[in-house]
């Protein structure tokens, strides 16, 4: 079981010096932990986050439309027409989501004026 008494070096110091020593060790430990966990990293750039969101809208629309079209094609044996329709609808939906997102990010109102 661990000893609850401070080490010999700290016990020879006056009370305030022991507290200062403890606080300094605590600050070093917290700084080391923050460095290890990455808490000191700067926040992500807003433009980078917006670009990732636009990419996800586009890929999600295309891949989702292709999957739904493929599934309908397999289910009803339409010979690939449902896949093409699903892709087109996915692309249109992806671009529509991008247009809506970009119009809300630019600060424009419903009528297009500031």
MOPAC internal coordinates of N, CA, C and O (Angstrom, degrees):
PM7 1SCF
backbone

  N    0.0000 0     0.00 0     0.00 0    0    0    0
  C    1.4388 1     0.00 0     0.00 0    1    0    0
  C    1.5265 1   108.00 1     0.00 0    2    1    0
  O    1.2310 1   120.35 1   -35.55 1    3    2    1
  N    1.3177 1   116.93 1   144.45 1    3    2    1
  C    1.4588 1   121.76 1  -176.24 1    5    3    2
  C    1.5207 1   110.43 1   -73.19 1    6    5    3
  O    1.2310 1   121.98 1   -32.96 1    7    6    5
  N    1.3192 1   113.81 1   147.04 1    7    6    5
  C    1.4577 1   121.13 1   178.59 1    9    7    6
  C    1.5223 1   108.52 1   -81.03 1   10    9    7
  O    1.2310 1   119.57 1   -48.74 1   11   10    9
  N    1.3417 1   118.42 1   131.26 1   11   10    9
  C    1.4596 1   122.20 1  -177.55 1   13   11   10
  C    1.5262 1   112.79 1   -82.26 1   14   13   11
  O    1.2310 1   119.84 1   172.85 1   15   14   13
  N    1.3107 1   117.91 1    -7.15 1   15   14   13
  C    1.4551 1   120.52 1  -179.31 1   17   15   14
  C    1.5252 1   109.77 1   -82.28 1   18   17   15
  O    1.2310 1   120.04 1   -32.45 1   19   18   17
  N    1.3371 1   117.53 1   147.55 1   19   18   17
  C    1.4661 1   119.69 1   175.90 1   21   19   18
  C    1.5259 1   110.05 1   -66.88 1   22   21   19
  O    1.2310 1   120.53 1   -18.84 1   23   22   21
  N    1.3233 1   116.59 1   161.16 1   23   22   21
  C    1.4688 1   119.58 1  -179.14 1   25   23   22
  C    1.5252 1   111.15 1   -65.43 1   26   25   23
  O    1.2310 1   120.85 1   -13.15 1   27   26   25
  N    1.3391 1   115.98 1   166.85 1   27   26   25
  C    1.4672 1   121.07 1  -173.44 1   29   27   26
  C    1.5197 1   112.26 1   -61.49 1   30   29   27
  O    1.2310 1   120.33 1   141.72 1   31   30   29
  N    1.3365 1   116.98 1   -38.28 1   31   30   29
  C    1.4669 1   119.75 1  -177.52 1   33   31   30
  C    1.5242 1   110.18 1   -64.32 1   34   33   31
  O    1.2310 1   119.74 1   135.35 1   35   34   33
  N    1.3225 1   118.11 1   -44.65 1   35   34   33
  C    1.4514 1   120.92 1  -178.91 1   37   35   34
  C    1.5240 1   111.52 1   -71.01 1   38   37   35
  O    1.2310 1   119.24 1   150.49 1   39   38   37
  N    1.3317 1   119.05 1   -29.51 1   39   38   37
  C    1.4521 1   120.09 1  -177.50 1   41   39   38
  C    1.5310 1   112.06 1   -72.23 1   42   41   39
  O    1.2310 1   119.29 1   158.88 1   43   42   41
  N    1.3434 1   118.97 1   -21.12 1   43   42   41
  C    1.4595 1   121.79 1   178.06 1   45   43   42
  C    1.5264 1   111.97 1   -80.62 1   46   45   43
  O    1.2310 1   119.47 1   167.26 1   47   46   45
  N    1.3072 1   118.61 1   -12.74 1   47   46   45
  C    1.4545 1   122.39 1  -178.83 1   49   47   46
  C    1.5237 1   110.29 1   -84.84 1   50   49   47
  O    1.2310 1   120.13 1   -25.32 1   51   50   49
  N    1.3298 1   117.35 1   154.68 1   51   50   49
  C    1.4677 1   119.53 1   174.00 1   53   51   50
  C    1.5365 1   110.40 1   -64.22 1   54   53   51
  O    1.2310 1   120.69 1   -16.25 1   55   54   53
  N    1.3129 1   116.29 1   163.75 1   55   54   53
  C    1.4672 1   121.92 1  -174.17 1   57   55   54
  C    1.5253 1   112.61 1   -55.65 1   58   57   55
  O    1.2310 1   119.37 1   132.46 1   59   58   57
  N    1.3393 1   118.80 1   -47.54 1   59   58   57
  C    1.4624 1   121.36 1  -178.40 1   61   59   58
  C    1.5228 1   111.33 1   -64.46 1   62   61   59
  O    1.2310 1   119.82 1   141.24 1   63   62   61
  N    1.3107 1   117.95 1   -38.76 1   63   62   61
  C    1.4581 1   121.04 1   179.90 1   65   63   62
  C    1.5273 1   110.17 1   -66.58 1   66   65   63
  O    1.2310 1   120.03 1   144.25 1   67   66   65
  N    1.3278 1   117.55 1   -35.75 1   67   66   65
  C    1.4666 1   120.34 1   178.40 1   69   67   66
  C    1.5223 1   110.58 1   -66.58 1   70   69   67
  O    1.2310 1   120.51 1   139.54 1   71   70   69
  N    1.3170 1   116.63 1   -40.46 1   71   70   69
  C    1.4628 1   120.49 1   178.78 1   73   71   70
  C    1.5247 1   109.67 1   -66.56 1   74   73   71
  O    1.2310 1   120.46 1   137.41 1   75   74   73
  N    1.3365 1   116.72 1   -42.59 1   75   74   73
  C    1.4701 1   120.45 1   177.72 1   77   75   74
  C    1.5221 1   110.79 1   -61.67 1   78   77   75
  O    1.2310 1   120.78 1   138.91 1   79   78   77
  N    1.3200 1   116.11 1   -41.09 1   79   78   77
  C    1.4619 1   120.01 1   178.52 1   81   79   78
  C    1.5246 1   110.78 1   -63.99 1   82   81   79
  O    1.2310 1   120.19 1   137.97 1   83   82   81
  N    1.3065 1   117.25 1   -42.03 1   83   82   81
  C    1.4527 1   121.56 1   178.62 1   85   83   82
  C    1.5283 1   110.97 1   -64.01 1   86   85   83
  O    1.2310 1   120.57 1   136.33 1   87   86   85
  N    1.3243 1   116.51 1   -43.67 1   87   86   85
  C    1.4626 1   120.47 1   179.69 1   89   87   86
  C    1.5277 1   111.17 1   -63.89 1   90   89   87
  O    1.2310 1   120.31 1   141.18 1   91   90   89
  N    1.3266 1   117.01 1   -38.82 1   91   90   89
  C    1.4670 1   120.45 1   178.56 1   93   91   90
  C    1.5240 1   110.70 1   -65.36 1   94   93   91
  O    1.2310 1   120.21 1   136.59 1   95   94   93
  N    1.3342 1   117.20 1   -43.41 1   95   94   93
  C    1.4702 1   119.80 1   177.84 1   97   95   94
  C    1.5180 1   110.68 1   -64.03 1   98   97   95
  O    1.2310 1   120.18 1   142.42 1   99   98   97
  N    1.3286 1   117.26 1   -37.58 1   99   98   97
  C    1.4532 1   121.32 1   178.35 1  101   99   98
  C    1.5256 1   110.70 1   -65.17 1  102  101   99
  O    1.2310 1   119.71 1   137.55 1  103  102  101
  N    1.3308 1   118.16 1   -42.45 1  103  102  101
  C    1.4682 1   121.76 1   177.72 1  105  103  102
  C    1.5243 1   111.09 1   -61.64 1  106  105  103
  O    1.2310 1   120.59 1   137.46 1  107  106  105
  N    1.3377 1   116.48 1   -42.54 1  107  106  105
  C    1.4730 1   119.35 1   178.69 1  109  107  106
  C    1.5200 1   111.01 1   -64.54 1  110  109  107
  O    1.2310 1   120.37 1   139.06 1  111  110  109
  N    1.3319 1   116.90 1   -40.94 1  111  110  109
  C    1.4640 1   120.38 1   179.69 1  113  111  110
  C    1.5281 1   110.98 1   -65.78 1  114  113  111
  O    1.2310 1   120.29 1   139.63 1  115  114  113
  N    1.3336 1   117.06 1   -40.37 1  115  114  113
  C    1.4542 1   120.34 1   178.96 1  117  115  114
  C    1.5247 1   110.96 1   -66.81 1  118  117  115
  O    1.2310 1   119.98 1   140.29 1  119  118  117
  N    1.3294 1   117.65 1   -39.71 1  119  118  117
  C    1.4669 1   120.94 1   178.28 1  121  119  118
  C    1.5278 1   110.53 1   -65.07 1  122  121  119
  O    1.2310 1   120.83 1   138.91 1  123  122  121
  N    1.3239 1   116.02 1   -41.09 1  123  122  121
  C    1.4665 1   119.95 1   178.90 1  125  123  122
  C    1.5202 1   110.57 1   -65.46 1  126  125  123
  O    1.2310 1   119.83 1   139.48 1  127  126  125
  N    1.3219 1   117.92 1   -40.52 1  127  126  125
  C    1.4651 1   121.52 1   178.56 1  129  127  126
  C    1.5303 1   111.34 1   -67.45 1  130  129  127
  O    1.2310 1   120.19 1   140.05 1  131  130  129
  N    1.3294 1   117.24 1   -39.95 1  131  130  129
  C    1.4656 1   120.41 1   177.72 1  133  131  130
  C    1.5269 1   110.59 1   -63.69 1  134  133  131
  O    1.2310 1   120.27 1   141.81 1  135  134  133
  N    1.3224 1   117.08 1   -38.19 1  135  134  133
  C    1.4605 1   120.51 1   177.40 1  137  135  134
  C    1.5228 1   110.75 1   -67.48 1  138  137  135
  O    1.2310 1   120.26 1   140.48 1  139  138  137
  N    1.3191 1   117.11 1   -39.52 1  139  138  137
  C    1.4581 1   121.16 1  -178.60 1  141  139  138
  C    1.5243 1   111.83 1   -67.45 1  142  141  139
  O    1.2310 1   120.00 1   139.24 1  143  142  141
  N    1.3276 1   117.60 1   -40.76 1  143  142  141
  C    1.4601 1   120.92 1  -177.17 1  145  143  142
  C    1.5172 1   113.01 1   -87.38 1  146  145  143
  O    1.2310 1   119.50 1   171.81 1  147  146  145
  N    1.3163 1   118.56 1    -8.19 1  147  146  145
  C    1.4559 1   121.26 1   178.57 1  149  147  146
  C    1.5084 1   113.72 1    81.35 1  150  149  147
  O    1.2310 1   119.67 1  -157.46 1  151  150  149
  N    1.3050 1   118.23 1    22.54 1  151  150  149
  C    1.4597 1   121.37 1  -179.73 1  153  151  150
  C    1.5263 1   111.81 1   -70.25 1  154  153  151
  O    1.2310 1   119.83 1   164.19 1  155  154  153
  N    1.3169 1   117.93 1   -15.81 1  155  154  153
  C    1.4613 1   121.60 1  -178.53 1  157  155  154
  C    1.5237 1   112.89 1   -88.69 1  158  157  155
  O    1.2310 1   119.94 1  -179.59 1  159  158  157
  N    1.3530 1   117.71 1     0.41 1  159  158  157
  C    1.4549 1   120.46 1  -178.61 1  161  159  158
  C    1.5186 1   110.74 1   -68.35 1  162  161  159
  O    1.2310 1   120.37 1   -33.42 1  163  162  161
  N    1.3272 1   116.89 1   146.58 1  163  162  161
  C    1.4654 1   118.54 1   176.12 1  165  163  162
  C    1.5273 1   109.77 1   -71.85 1  166  165  163
  O    1.2310 1   120.00 1   -25.25 1  167  166  165
  N    1.3262 1   117.60 1   154.75 1  167  166  165
  C    1.4650 1   119.87 1   179.45 1  169  167  166
  C    1.5233 1   110.32 1   -66.06 1  170  169  167
  O    1.2310 1   119.76 1   -25.56 1  171  170  169
  N    1.3339 1   118.06 1   154.44 1  171  170  169
  C    1.4631 1   119.72 1  -179.42 1  173  171  170
  C    1.5232 1   111.32 1   -65.48 1  174  173  171
  O    1.2310 1   121.28 1   -28.58 1  175  174  173
  N    1.3034 1   115.15 1   151.42 1  175  174  173
  C    1.4519 1   122.09 1   179.97 1  177  175  174
  C    1.5278 1   109.75 1   -70.32 1  178  177  175
  O    1.2310 1   119.63 1   -41.34 1  179  178  177
  N    1.3315 1   118.32 1   138.66 1  179  178  177
  C    1.4582 1   121.80 1  -179.02 1  181  179  178
  C    1.5238 1   111.55 1   -65.14 1  182  181  179
  O    1.2310 1   120.24 1   144.99 1  183  182  181
  N    1.3245 1   117.15 1   -35.01 1  183  182  181
  C    1.4659 1   119.98 1   179.22 1  185  183  182
  C    1.5244 1   111.07 1   -67.87 1  186  185  183
  O    1.2310 1   120.71 1   142.55 1  187  186  185
  N    1.3129 1   116.25 1   -37.45 1  187  186  185
  C    1.4602 1   120.11 1   177.58 1  189  187  186
  C    1.5291 1   110.46 1   -65.11 1  190  189  187
  O    1.2310 1   120.49 1   138.56 1  191  190  189
  N    1.3166 1   116.67 1   -41.44 1  191  190  189
  C    1.4599 1   120.77 1   178.46 1  193  191  190
  C    1.5303 1   110.89 1   -65.05 1  194  193  191
  O    1.2310 1   120.36 1   139.72 1  195  194  193
  N    1.3340 1   116.91 1   -40.28 1  195  194  193
  C    1.4641 1   120.19 1   178.62 1  197  195  194
  C    1.5241 1   110.71 1   -65.74 1  198  197  195
  O    1.2310 1   119.96 1   139.83 1  199  198  197
  N    1.3159 1   117.68 1   -40.17 1  199  198  197
  C    1.4595 1   121.15 1   177.83 1  201  199  198
  C    1.5172 1   112.03 1   -63.59 1  202  201  199
  O    1.2310 1   120.52 1   139.44 1  203  202  201
  N    1.3121 1   116.61 1   -40.56 1  203  202  201
  C    1.4656 1   120.21 1   177.67 1  205  203  202
  C    1.5282 1   110.78 1   -65.06 1  206  205  203
  O    1.2310 1   120.88 1   142.12 1  207  206  205
  N    1.3152 1   115.92 1   -37.88 1  207  206  205
  C    1.4585 1   119.53 1   179.55 1  209  207  206
  C    1.5247 1   111.17 1   -66.99 1  210  209  207
  O    1.2310 1   120.21 1   137.75 1  211  210  209
  N    1.3380 1   117.20 1   -42.25 1  211  210  209
  C    1.4592 1   120.97 1   177.93 1  213  211  210
  C    1.5210 1   110.53 1   -63.03 1  214  213  211
  O    1.2310 1   120.29 1   137.34 1  215  214  213
  N    1.3233 1   117.04 1   -42.66 1  215  214  213
  C    1.4632 1   120.74 1   177.95 1  217  215  214
  C    1.5293 1   111.15 1   -61.57 1  218  217  215
  O    1.2310 1   120.44 1   139.90 1  219  218  217
  N    1.3089 1   116.76 1   -40.10 1  219  218  217
  C    1.4707 1   119.09 1   179.75 1  221  219  218
  C    1.5282 1   110.99 1   -67.53 1  222  221  219
  O    1.2310 1   119.81 1   143.60 1  223  222  221
  N    1.3363 1   117.97 1   -36.40 1  223  222  221
  C    1.4657 1   120.23 1   176.25 1  225  223  222
  C    1.5247 1   110.62 1   -62.21 1  226  225  223
  O    1.2310 1   120.73 1   134.52 1  227  226  225
  N    1.3147 1   116.20 1   -45.48 1  227  226  225
  C    1.4574 1   120.18 1  -177.54 1  229  227  226
  C    1.5254 1   111.27 1   -66.93 1  230  229  227
  O    1.2310 1   120.46 1   130.77 1  231  230  229
  N    1.3234 1   116.72 1   -49.23 1  231  230  229
  C    1.4633 1   119.34 1  -179.84 1  233  231  230
  C    1.5264 1   111.79 1   -66.02 1  234  233  231
  O    1.2310 1   120.32 1   140.27 1  235  234  233
  N    1.3111 1   117.00 1   -39.73 1  235  234  233
  C    1.4582 1   120.32 1   179.15 1  237  235  234
  C    1.5185 1   111.91 1   -63.27 1  238  237  235
  O    1.2310 1   120.49 1   139.13 1  239  238  237
  N    1.3192 1   116.66 1   -40.87 1  239  238  237
  C    1.4638 1   119.92 1   178.31 1  241  239  238
  C    1.5151 1   111.99 1   -64.93 1  242  241  239
  O    1.2310 1   120.51 1   132.95 1  243  242  241
  N    1.3201 1   116.62 1   -47.05 1  243  242  241
  C    1.4631 1   120.81 1  -178.24 1  245  243  242
  C    1.5244 1   110.70 1   -66.05 1  246  245  243
  O    1.2310 1   120.27 1   129.20 1  247  246  245
  N    1.3216 1   117.08 1   -50.80 1  247  246  245
  C    1.4630 1   120.14 1  -177.53 1  249  247  246
  C    1.5326 1   112.10 1   -67.92 1  250  249  247
  O    1.2310 1   120.40 1   140.18 1  251  250  249
  N    1.3259 1   116.83 1   -39.82 1  251  250  249
  C    1.4565 1   120.07 1   177.99 1  253  251  250
  C    1.5214 1   111.83 1   -64.91 1  254  253  251
  O    1.2310 1   120.47 1   134.85 1  255  254  253
  N    1.3393 1   116.70 1   -45.15 1  255  254  253
  C    1.4588 1   120.16 1   178.10 1  257  255  254
  C    1.5174 1   111.88 1   -63.44 1  258  257  255
  O    1.2310 1   120.40 1   139.72 1  259  258  257
  N    1.3327 1   116.84 1   -40.28 1  259  258  257
  C    1.4640 1   120.33 1   178.65 1  261  259  258
  C    1.5230 1   110.59 1   -64.76 1  262  261  259
  O    1.2310 1   119.99 1   138.11 1  263  262  261
  N    1.3151 1   117.62 1   -41.89 1  263  262  261
  C    1.4630 1   120.31 1  -179.88 1  265  263  262
  C    1.5258 1   111.62 1   -65.11 1  266  265  263
  O    1.2310 1   120.48 1   133.84 1  267  266  265
  N    1.3288 1   116.68 1   -46.16 1  267  266  265
  C    1.4650 1   119.92 1  -179.96 1  269  267  266
  C    1.5275 1   109.80 1   -64.32 1  270  269  267
  O    1.2310 1   120.07 1   136.92 1  271  270  269
  N    1.3260 1   117.47 1   -43.08 1  271  270  269
  C    1.4651 1   120.49 1   177.63 1  273  271  270
  C    1.5135 1   111.85 1   -62.12 1  274  273  271
  O    1.2310 1   120.28 1   138.32 1  275  274  273
  N    1.3241 1   117.07 1   -41.68 1  275  274  273
  C    1.4699 1   120.62 1   178.60 1  277  275  274
  C    1.5312 1   110.54 1   -64.07 1  278  277  275
  O    1.2310 1   120.72 1   138.14 1  279  278  277
  N    1.3409 1   116.22 1   -41.86 1  279  278  277
  C    1.4616 1   119.77 1  -179.60 1  281  279  278
  C    1.5230 1   111.21 1   -64.82 1  282  281  279
  O    1.2310 1   120.22 1   136.96 1  283  282  281
  N    1.3355 1   117.19 1   -43.04 1  283  282  281
  C    1.4680 1   120.60 1   178.15 1  285  283  282
  C    1.5244 1   109.47 1   -65.43 1  286  285  283
  O    1.2310 1   120.60 1   140.68 1  287  286  285
  N    1.3237 1   116.46 1   -39.32 1  287  286  285
  C    1.4536 1   121.43 1   178.71 1  289  287  286
  C    1.5282 1   111.16 1   -61.67 1  290  289  287
  O    1.2310 1   120.22 1   136.47 1  291  290  289
  N    1.3026 1   117.18 1   -43.53 1  291  290  289
  C    1.4684 1   121.03 1   179.00 1  293  291  290
  C    1.5297 1   111.51 1   -69.58 1  294  293  291
  O    1.2310 1   120.86 1   143.42 1  295  294  293
  N    1.3304 1   115.95 1   -36.58 1  295  294  293
  C    1.4558 1   120.44 1  -177.21 1  297  295  294
  C    1.5318 1   112.12 1   -70.56 1  298  297  295
  O    1.2310 1   120.63 1   136.12 1  299  298  297
  N    1.3366 1   116.40 1   -43.88 1  299  298  297
  C    1.4627 1   120.62 1  -175.34 1  301  299  298
  C    1.5246 1   113.64 1  -107.21 1  302  301  299
  O    1.2310 1   119.62 1  -178.94 1  303  302  301
  N    1.3325 1   118.34 1     1.06 1  303  302  301
  C    1.4677 1   124.11 1   178.52 1  305  303  302
  C    1.5340 1   111.20 1    50.41 1  306  305  303
  O    1.2310 1   121.43 1  -119.29 1  307  306  305
  N    1.3380 1   114.87 1    60.71 1  307  306  305
  C    1.4684 1   120.46 1  -177.23 1  309  307  306
  C    1.5130 1   113.15 1   -90.21 1  310  309  307
  O    1.2310 1   119.39 1  -177.43 1  311  310  309
  N    1.2944 1   118.76 1     2.57 1  311  310  309
  C    1.4603 1   121.68 1   175.10 1  313  311  310
  C    1.5220 1   114.47 1    75.19 1  314  313  311
  O    1.2310 1   119.34 1  -153.68 1  315  314  313
  N    1.3092 1   118.86 1    26.32 1  315  314  313
  C    1.4679 1   122.13 1   175.30 1  317  315  314
  C    1.5098 1   114.44 1    97.21 1  318  317  315
  O    1.2310 1   120.09 1   171.49 1  319  318  317
  N    1.3155 1   117.44 1    -8.51 1  319  318  317
  C    1.4622 1   119.76 1  -178.77 1  321  319  318
  C    1.5269 1   110.60 1   -67.53 1  322  321  319
  O    1.2310 1   119.99 1   138.43 1  323  322  321
  N    1.2983 1   117.63 1   -41.57 1  323  322  321
  C    1.4673 1   120.99 1  -179.95 1  325  323  322
  C    1.5251 1   110.87 1   -64.39 1  326  325  323
  O    1.2310 1   120.35 1   146.43 1  327  326  325
  N    1.3302 1   116.94 1   -33.57 1  327  326  325
  C    1.4601 1   119.77 1   177.46 1  329  327  326
  C    1.5225 1   110.98 1   -65.12 1  330  329  327
  O    1.2310 1   120.42 1   135.90 1  331  330  329
  N    1.3254 1   116.80 1   -44.10 1  331  330  329
  C    1.4668 1   121.12 1   179.05 1  333  331  330
  C    1.5239 1   110.21 1   -65.09 1  334  333  331
  O    1.2310 1   120.27 1   136.03 1  335  334  333
  N    1.3270 1   117.10 1   -43.97 1  335  334  333
  C    1.4664 1   120.56 1   178.68 1  337  335  334
  C    1.5249 1   110.11 1   -63.02 1  338  337  335
  O    1.2310 1   120.20 1   137.87 1  339  338  337
  N    1.3348 1   117.22 1   -42.13 1  339  338  337
  C    1.4609 1   120.90 1   178.12 1  341  339  338
  C    1.5207 1   112.21 1   -62.43 1  342  341  339
  O    1.2310 1   120.43 1   138.88 1  343  342  341
  N    1.3337 1   116.79 1   -41.12 1  343  342  341
  C    1.4690 1   120.10 1   177.31 1  345  343  342
  C    1.5210 1   111.43 1   -63.02 1  346  345  343
  O    1.2310 1   120.72 1   134.40 1  347  346  345
  N    1.3310 1   116.23 1   -45.60 1  347  346  345
  C    1.4682 1   119.78 1  -179.48 1  349  347  346
  C    1.5252 1   110.07 1   -62.81 1  350  349  347
  O    1.2310 1   120.51 1   133.68 1  351  350  349
  N    1.3291 1   116.63 1   -46.32 1  351  350  349
  C    1.4657 1   119.14 1   178.88 1  353  351  350
  C    1.5290 1   111.55 1   -63.87 1  354  353  351
  O    1.2310 1   119.84 1   143.57 1  355  354  353
  N    1.3261 1   117.92 1   -36.43 1  355  354  353
  C    1.4571 1   121.20 1   177.20 1  357  355  354
  C    1.5156 1   112.44 1   -64.96 1  358  357  355
  O    1.2310 1   120.89 1   138.01 1  359  358  357
  N    1.3373 1   115.91 1   -41.99 1  359  358  357
  C    1.4675 1   120.06 1   178.30 1  361  359  358
  C    1.5244 1   110.22 1   -65.22 1  362  361  359
  O    1.2310 1   120.28 1   134.38 1  363  362  361
  N    1.3342 1   117.07 1   -45.62 1  363  362  361
  C    1.4659 1   120.59 1   179.08 1  365  363  362
  C    1.5266 1   110.25 1   -61.69 1  366  365  363
  O    1.2310 1   120.55 1   135.60 1  367  366  365
  N    1.3270 1   116.54 1   -44.40 1  367  366  365
  C    1.4633 1   119.60 1   179.02 1  369  367  366
  C    1.5201 1   112.55 1   -63.77 1  370  369  367
  O    1.2310 1   120.40 1   140.61 1  371  370  369
  N    1.3296 1   116.84 1   -39.39 1  371  370  369
  C    1.4642 1   120.80 1   177.77 1  373  371  370
  C    1.5195 1   111.99 1   -63.62 1  374  373  371
  O    1.2310 1   120.89 1   134.71 1  375  374  373
  N    1.3353 1   115.90 1   -45.29 1  375  374  373
  C    1.4651 1   119.10 1   178.37 1  377  375  374
  C    1.5188 1   111.54 1   -67.44 1  378  377  375
  O    1.2310 1   120.16 1   143.78 1  379  378  377
  N    1.3181 1   117.30 1   -36.22 1  379  378  377
  C    1.4618 1   119.98 1   177.57 1  381  379  378
  C    1.5305 1   110.56 1   -62.42 1  382  381  379
  O    1.2310 1   120.56 1   137.89 1  383  382  381
  N    1.3207 1   116.54 1   -42.11 1  383  382  381
  C    1.4672 1   120.03 1   177.35 1  385  383  382
  C    1.5212 1   111.47 1   -63.85 1  386  385  383
  O    1.2310 1   120.35 1   142.16 1  387  386  385
  N    1.3245 1   116.94 1   -37.84 1  387  386  385
  C    1.4671 1   120.83 1   178.88 1  389  387  386
  C    1.5232 1   110.20 1   -66.30 1  390  389  387
  O    1.2310 1   120.06 1   137.88 1  391  390  389
  N    1.3297 1   117.49 1   -42.12 1  391  390  389
  C    1.4718 1   120.77 1   179.20 1  393  391  390
  C    1.5245 1   110.09 1   -63.43 1  394  393  391
  O    1.2310 1   120.02 1   135.73 1  395  394  393
  N    1.3312 1   117.56 1   -44.27 1  395  394  393
  C    1.4660 1   120.05 1   178.29 1  397  395  394
  C    1.5172 1   111.51 1   -61.89 1  398  397  395
  O    1.2310 1   120.49 1   136.75 1  399  398  397
  N    1.3422 1   116.66 1   -43.25 1  399  398  397
  C    1.4607 1   120.70 1  -179.84 1  401  399  398
  C    1.5229 1   111.04 1   -64.33 1  402  401  399
  O    1.2310 1   120.30 1   135.64 1  403  402  401
  N    1.3304 1   117.03 1   -44.36 1  403  402  401
  C    1.4614 1   119.24 1  -177.32 1  405  403  402
  C    1.5199 1   111.85 1   -69.55 1  406  405  403
  O    1.2310 1   119.67 1   149.36 1  407  406  405
  N    1.3406 1   118.24 1   -30.64 1  407  406  405
  C    1.4629 1   119.09 1   178.48 1  409  407  406
  C    1.5239 1   111.19 1   -72.84 1  410  409  407
  O    1.2310 1   119.63 1   148.59 1  411  410  409
  N    1.3355 1   118.31 1   -31.41 1  411  410  409
  C    1.4597 1   119.35 1   177.04 1  413  411  410
  C    1.5228 1   111.11 1   -77.18 1  414  413  411
  O    1.2310 1   119.69 1   151.89 1  415  414  413
  N    1.3293 1   118.19 1   -28.11 1  415  414  413
  C    1.4569 1   121.42 1   179.89 1  417  415  414
  C    1.5211 1   112.56 1   -77.17 1  418  417  415
  O    1.2310 1   119.94 1   156.46 1  419  418  417
  N    1.3369 1   117.72 1   -23.54 1  419  418  417
  C    1.4615 1   119.64 1  -177.22 1  421  419  418
  C    1.5168 1   112.35 1   -81.62 1  422  421  419
  O    1.2310 1   120.45 1   169.91 1  423  422  421
  N    1.3326 1   116.75 1   -10.09 1  423  422  421
  C    1.4608 1   120.19 1   177.48 1  425  423  422
  C    1.5127 1   112.84 1    85.85 1  426  425  423
  O    1.2310 1   119.84 1  -170.05 1  427  426  425
  N    1.3242 1   117.91 1     9.95 1  427  426  425
  C    1.4492 1   120.59 1   179.08 1  429  427  426
  C    1.5097 1   110.60 1   -79.61 1  430  429  427
  O    1.2310 1   120.71 1   -33.33 1  431  430  429
  N    1.3133 1   116.25 1   146.67 1  431  430  429
  C    1.4484 1   120.89 1   176.32 1  433  431  430
  C    1.5156 1   110.87 1   -83.01 1  434  433  431
  O    1.2310 1   120.85 1    11.60 1  435  434  433
  N    1.3404 1   115.98 1  -168.40 1  435  434  433
  C    1.4766 1   120.51 1  -179.49 1  437  435  434
  C    1.5145 1   111.79 1   -66.72 1  438  437  435
  O    1.2310 1   119.75 1   145.39 1  439  438  437
  N    1.3255 1   118.08 1   -34.61 1  439  438  437
  C    1.4503 1   120.16 1  -177.05 1  441  439  438
  C    1.5362 1   112.47 1   -85.65 1  442  441  439
  O    1.2310 1   119.65 1   176.91 1  443  442  441
  N    1.3148 1   118.27 1    -3.09 1  443  442  441
  C    1.4572 1   121.87 1   177.54 1  445  443  442
  C    1.5131 1   114.16 1    89.44 1  446  445  443
  O    1.2310 1   119.97 1  -177.91 1  447  446  445
  N    1.3284 1   117.67 1     2.09 1  447  446  445
  C    1.4701 1   120.83 1   178.93 1  449  447  446
  C    1.5188 1   109.65 1  -104.55 1  450  449  447
  O    1.2310 1   120.91 1   -20.66 1  451  450  449
  N    1.3193 1   115.87 1   159.34 1  451  450  449
  C    1.4752 1   120.61 1   177.32 1  453  451  450
  C    1.4900 1   111.65 1   -70.79 1  454  453  451
  O    1.2310 1   120.10 1   180.00 1  455  454  453

